[in-house]
Structure formats: structure tokens, C-alpha cells
Amino acid sequence: MIVILNWMKRFARVVLTACLVIVGCTESNSFPQTSVTEVPSPTSTAPTIPPTSTTSVAGPTLTLREPEEPPEFTEFTSSTACDPGADDANLQVIQAFVTAYNDRDGSRLAELAPADSLIVADMSGIPHLGEDDWTGVTGWAERGWSVEDRFELTRLVMYDSGSVFEVERSNDVLRANGIESLRHSWKVHSYRCAISHMVLYLPFEVLGASECLFWDVFGKELAEGTTQSIIRPEACSG
């Protein structure tokens, strides 16, 4: 009896162990299998840039040229005519002005220099004018005519805004001091046939015996007749 009981206990343990093994195997097989999907690591791809189409646009060609020399004149016409549409109107207005001045034609002077506020700065005329600044041409011209003042054109360079020219000036005051004529420069601002400003300079560039005598004789009058600085040319200081 004891033997039978011991055998049954061992059989029960074997059966229990077998059941546990079966159950374990069944549970292990019942777990869902996890599938791992490998995700490829991101790769940096350079953006694709479409090719650029370059269009060549031809721009204007800039050609540098040497500046043209302004026209220069050494022969002149004694005429009071001036054509405002002419290419050389800035020359014609000077010829007309000098001719009208020498002819004592005040009305024509007023037509060529119409503004009453026009400034005449006449440095070389100080010996007979007494001062260099004048407003309008009438008073300035009449004072010159009282001493037989005259001009002769010798050279003119014409610009778009006027002219720079040289004259030989003569009058009774100069002759009374041994000066037959005085060479000096004159600048005029003008447009077509109208003059707007005039400057008559002291002799300084082209100097001869008459010009140096002018500085010797009228040095005091020049200093007193202008607010400008008077500098005696070195060529006349010897």
C-alpha cells in the first residue's frame, strides 16, 4: 500500500511538470512577434539648381573724344547787325556792341545789353571813369564817349555762354599820358544777341611799353577806384 501511494505521488509530479512545460510552451508561442522595420537614416541631398540661362544685353558704347577747341577769330566786321539764330551769334553780338560803342549809338547798345541791372566792371577804364563798377551800359558809355574812348577788336574766343576777347583801347586820357593805345582782355556773358554781364580787365597778360607805362602813371587811381586787390605785374616792376 505504501508503495502504491509513493508511485502515485511521483506520477502526479511528472504529470504536473509535463503540464507546466506544455503550458509554458503554449504561452511562449502565443506572444505576438515584434517585427522591427529598419528605417533608413535620412540622407542630405543637395537641391538641384536648374542651369541659369545668361542673356547678354549689348549696352551703349561710350566713346571718349578729346574736347574740341573753341572757335577763335582774328578778323572782324564793323556791323551792328546780330542774328540770334546764327551759330556765331556770340561773335556777332560782340562785333555789334563794339561797333555801336565806337559809333556812339546808345539806342543800339541798349538793345544789345537791355537789362538796366547789367553790371559793367571796367578796371582798365578807371583813369577816366573814376571807378570800376557801373550798372547799365548808358552811363558807362556816355562817360567813355566824353573822352573819345574807342575799342578795336584784335582776338576773340567764342564759347557757348559768351566770349573772351582782346581789344586795343584808346582815349584822350591815355593819349595825354603818352599812351596811344592800351591792350587788355574783355569778357562778356551773352546768349544769342543779348549781353548780360561784362568785365574789362587791367592789362596783365600781354605787356609792352604802353601797358607798363599805364601801371606807372595810373597806379594810384587804380587803387582808389576799385575794391579789388591791385597787383602790379612783375614784368613792369624792373
HUVENRA-V484647 format. One record per run of one state. SS is the DSSP state (~ for helix, > for strand, _ for the rest). FROM is the first residue (numbers start at 0). TO is the last residue. If there is no record, write none. Layout:
# HUVENRA-V484647
ss: [SS:SS]
from: [FROM:FROM]
to: [TO:TO]
This chain:
# HUVENRA-V484647
ss: [_:~:_:>:_:~:_:~:_:>:_:~:_:>:_:~:_:>:_:>:_:~:_:>:_:>:_:~:_:~:_]
from: [0:1:30:71:73:88:102:105:112:118:122:125:129:132:135:136:145:149:159:161:170:171:176:181:191:193:200:208:224:233:236]
to: [0:29:70:72:87:101:104:111:117:121:124:128:131:134:135:144:148:158:160:169:170:175:180:190:192:199:207:223:232:235:237]
